[in-house]
């Protein structure tokens, strides 16, 4: 896998971090894809100066989910075996990339999902209270309804077996995309394994934008997307489960 994984990073107005993050990840990943989701700051100019990454550009902001869908399509179209995704705000440490590579080599999972709360949310000091509370509630909901056994529903630091992505069709463009994603993972019976990563919030004031900045509205939106996907897939009465293997 060292030469046949793609690292994909969605970015939106990350002029403060993008060069530093890319310099770090290039130490661990030969193939790096950046999805610029309609940035209006200096991010596009900074990316244009780099010849060591591939950039896909949205002319307008389409959302986090759409950026990940682009990464899925690119990885499949270019024949990569594994896709690793991470954020560009220094909440995910590039030094953890080899751990995802090593976990993928063990070949016992289709999704290796980062978890900032491997011992539950009791060790969540430093996370903004509203994000911690929503993550805890949604994680419990997914475990109850889907039987996943995960500890972190929203960590974007993940590795995906690219061949398994043929089972996934992302149509939710924004931050609620994981609600659709986990339902489809369960439906397809994909094997999920969690990998502990450090909990980092450099800027707890960073916001989602629009109505999602209201925690209650954000939670309601997540629940609406989840229920819509459950109705679409008729998964309220589970017949088979994607179970999460223990963290290692």
C-alpha positions in Angstrom: 0.0 0.0 0.0 2.8 2.6 0.5 2.8 3.5 -3.2 -0.8 2.7 -3.9 -2.8 4.9 -1.5 -4.3 8.3 -2.3 -4.4 11.0 0.4 -7.3 13.4 -0.1 -7.8 16.7 1.7 -11.0 18.8 1.3 -10.2 22.5 1.8 -12.3 25.7 2.1 -10.6 29.0 3.0 -7.6 27.4 4.6 -4.9 29.9 3.7 -3.6 29.8 7.2 -2.9 26.0 7.2 -2.8 24.6 3.7 0.9 24.9 2.9 2.1 23.6 6.2 -0.3 20.7 6.2 0.7 19.7 2.6 4.4 19.9 3.4 3.7 17.5 6.3 1.6 15.0 4.4 4.0 14.8 1.5 6.5 13.2 3.9 4.1 10.2 4.1 2.0 10.1 0.9 3.3 10.2 -2.6 -0.2 10.8 -4.1 -2.1 13.8 -2.7 -5.4 15.1 -3.9 -6.7 18.5 -2.7 -10.4 19.4 -3.3 -10.7 23.1 -3.1 -14.4 23.7 -2.3 -14.8 27.2 -3.7 -12.3 29.0 -1.5 -12.5 32.8 -1.5 -9.3 33.6 0.4 -5.7 33.0 -0.8 -6.0 29.2 -0.8 -6.4 28.9 -4.6 -3.3 31.0 -5.2 -1.3 28.9 -2.7 -2.4 25.7 -4.4 -1.5 27.0 -7.8 2.1 27.4 -6.7 2.4 23.7 -5.8 3.4 21.0 -8.4 3.5 18.2 -5.8 -0.3 17.7 -5.4 -3.3 17.4 -7.7 -6.1 19.9 -7.2 -9.8 19.6 -8.0 -11.5 23.0 -7.8 -15.2 23.8 -7.2 -16.0 27.1 -8.6 -18.4 27.6 -5.7 -18.8 26.1 -2.3 -20.6 22.8 -2.6 -20.0 21.3 0.8 -17.9 18.8 2.7 -19.9 15.8 1.5 -19.5 16.7 -2.2 -15.8 17.1 -1.7 -15.5 13.6 -0.3 -17.7 12.2 -3.1 -15.1 13.8 -5.5 -12.3 12.0 -3.7 -14.2 8.7 -3.9 -14.7 9.1 -7.6 -11.1 10.1 -8.2 -9.6 7.2 -6.2 -11.8 4.7 -8.1 -11.0 6.2 -11.5 -7.3 6.2 -11.0 -7.0 2.7 -9.7 -5.9 3.3 -6.1 -6.4 0.5 -3.6 -6.8 2.7 -0.5 -8.0 6.2 0.1 -7.1 8.2 3.2 -8.9 11.4 4.0 -8.0 14.1 6.5 -8.8 17.7 7.3 -6.7 20.7 6.6 -7.1 22.7 9.8 -4.3 20.8 11.7 -6.8 18.8 13.8 -5.5 15.7 12.1 -1.8 14.9 12.4 0.1 13.8 9.3 2.3 11.6 11.5 -0.7 9.3 11.9 -0.9 8.5 8.2 1.6 5.5 8.6 -0.7 4.0 11.2 -3.6 4.0 8.8 -1.3 2.5 6.2 -0.2 -0.2 8.6 -3.8 -1.0 9.6 -4.8 -1.3 5.9 -2.0 -3.7 5.4 -3.6 -6.1 7.9 -6.4 -6.4 5.4 -9.2 -7.1 7.9 -11.4 -4.0 7.4 -13.0 -2.0 4.6 -13.2 1.2 6.6 -10.6 2.3 9.1 -12.2 5.1 11.0 -10.3 7.5 13.3 -11.7 7.9 16.8 -10.9 10.8 19.1 -12.8 9.1 21.9 -11.6 5.4 22.0 -12.6 5.2 25.7 -15.9 7.1 25.2 -16.6 10.8 25.4 -15.4 11.0 29.0 -12.0 11.9 27.6 -13.3 14.6 25.4 -11.8 17.6 27.3 -10.9 20.3 24.8 -13.8 19.6 22.4 -16.4 22.3 22.1 -19.3 21.2 24.4 -21.9 21.4 21.6 -19.9 19.3 19.2 -19.1 16.8 22.0 -22.7 16.5 22.9 -24.0 16.1 19.4 -21.2 13.6 18.5 -22.1 11.5 21.6 -25.8 11.5 20.8 -25.3 10.6 17.1 -22.8 8.0 17.9 -25.2 6.3 20.4 -28.0 6.6 17.8 -25.9 4.9 15.1 -24.9 2.1 17.4 -28.4 1.5 18.6 -30.1 1.6 15.2 -27.3 0.1 13.0 -25.3 -2.0 15.5 -22.0 -0.4 14.5 -20.2 -0.4 17.8 -18.2 2.8 17.0 -17.0 5.5 19.4 -16.8 8.6 17.0 -19.4 9.2 14.4 -17.8 12.3 12.9 -14.0 11.9 12.6 -12.9 12.7 9.1 -9.6 11.0 9.4 -10.3 7.7 7.7 -9.0 5.1 5.3 -11.3 3.4 2.8 -10.7 0.3 0.7 -11.4 1.8 -2.7 -13.1 -1.3 -4.1 -15.7 -1.1 -1.2 -16.7 2.4 -2.3 -18.7 1.0 -5.2 -21.3 0.3 -2.5 -21.5 4.0 -1.4 -23.4 6.7 -3.2 -23.0 10.0 -1.5 -25.7 12.5 -2.4 -25.7 14.7 0.8 -23.4 17.5 0.0 -22.8 19.1 3.4 -21.6 18.2 6.9 -24.5 15.7 7.4 -22.9 13.4 4.9 -21.7 11.0 7.6 -25.4 10.2 8.5 -25.9 8.9 5.0 -22.5 7.3 4.9 -22.9 5.1 8.0 -26.3 3.8 6.9 -24.8 2.8 3.6 -21.8 1.2 5.3 -24.2 -0.9 7.4 -26.4 -1.8 4.4 -23.3 -3.0 2.5 -22.0 -5.0 5.4 -18.6 -3.3 5.2 -16.1 -4.2 7.9 -15.3 -1.2 10.2 -12.2 -0.8 12.4 -11.4 2.2 14.5 -8.0 3.7 15.0 -7.3 6.1 17.9 -6.1 9.6 16.9 -5.4 12.6 19.0 -8.2 15.0 19.9 -7.1 18.5 18.7 -9.1 21.7 18.5 -6.8 24.6 17.7 -9.7 27.0 17.2 -12.9 26.0 19.1 -14.6 29.0 17.6 -14.5 27.7 14.0 -18.0 27.4 12.7 -20.0 25.4 10.2 -21.8 28.3 8.5 -25.4 29.2 8.1 -28.1 27.6 10.2 -25.7 24.8 11.2 -24.0 27.2 13.6 -27.1 26.7 15.8 -26.4 23.4 17.7 -30.1 22.5 17.9 -30.6 23.2 14.2 -27.5 21.2 13.4 -28.7 18.2 15.4 -32.2 18.3 13.9 -30.6 18.4 10.4 -28.4 15.4 11.1 -31.4 13.4 12.4 -33.5 14.4 9.4 -30.8 13.1 7.0 -30.4 9.9 9.0 -34.1 9.1 9.0 -34.4 9.9 5.3 -31.6 7.5 4.5 -33.1 4.9 6.8 -36.4 5.1 5.0 -34.6 4.9 1.6 -32.7 1.8 2.6 -35.4 0.2 4.9 -32.9 -0.5 7.6 -35.1 0.1 10.7 -35.2 -3.7 11.2 -31.6 -4.8 10.7 -30.9 -8.1 9.2 -27.1 -7.9 8.9 -24.6 -5.6 10.5 -21.3 -3.9 9.9 -19.7 -4.4 13.2 -16.7 -2.3 14.4 -13.7 -4.4 15.4 -11.9 -3.3 18.6 -9.4 -0.5 18.5 -5.8 -1.6 18.5 
